[in-house]
């Protein structure tokens, strides 16, 4: 082998080694990068969720107050910017005020749906995890947060509600669910403000295609499912919980 051939071979091996090092670094950094991005995004989404719940609660209170005034025929005083006061009487056949349909900024209730697709909020106090969840467990859904298995009961309903979530990437919402023990709380809140508290009853590991543990119950129950062990995903970790009475 002449010197020129040897030099080309050495350069090829050197570049190949550099490429493998770069690929390795990318593989190691990628989960940390996605977690960083998702946690920053989730903070904004969580604020939007809380604002939406607060808005809906205010809207319900306003609607109830308007309905009460309509039924009782109460007079309402209105003061304009010049200080003049006028009275308007709400009759049973009168139109309701638009304040029950708009915000202070003039946006309609429909425009306040700031989290399209969000169907629940899940909080696990033991591991300090709180995420907004979505319907479906396909790749796009789970990239945004925990996903509810379509076809299983909704939170609070009779039967087994199943929710999946990533453990090491995309914010890793279920990163530490293996630390849960019997009696730990899993709190699920729905967009209408209802809250359901589940208590952990156990856990188990299964193969990815083993669905035998996802049985429906005659009572309201919950299963959280995620990959295990971390960074390998050769099995599935299931955490079982039952709705607190």
Secondary structure, DSSP 8 states (H G I E B T S, - for coil): --HHHHHHHHHHHHHHHHHHHHHHHHHHHHHHHHHHHHHHHHHHHHHHHHHHHHHHHHHHHHHHHHHHHHHHT-EEEEE-TTS-EEEEE--TTS---GGGTB-TTS-BTGGG--STTEEEEEEEGGGTEEEEEEE--SHHHHHHS-EE-TTS--TTSSEEEEEE--SSSTT-TTTTGGG--TT-EEEEE-TTS-EEEEEEEEEEEEETT--TT----SSEEEEEEEEESTTT--EEEEEEEEE--
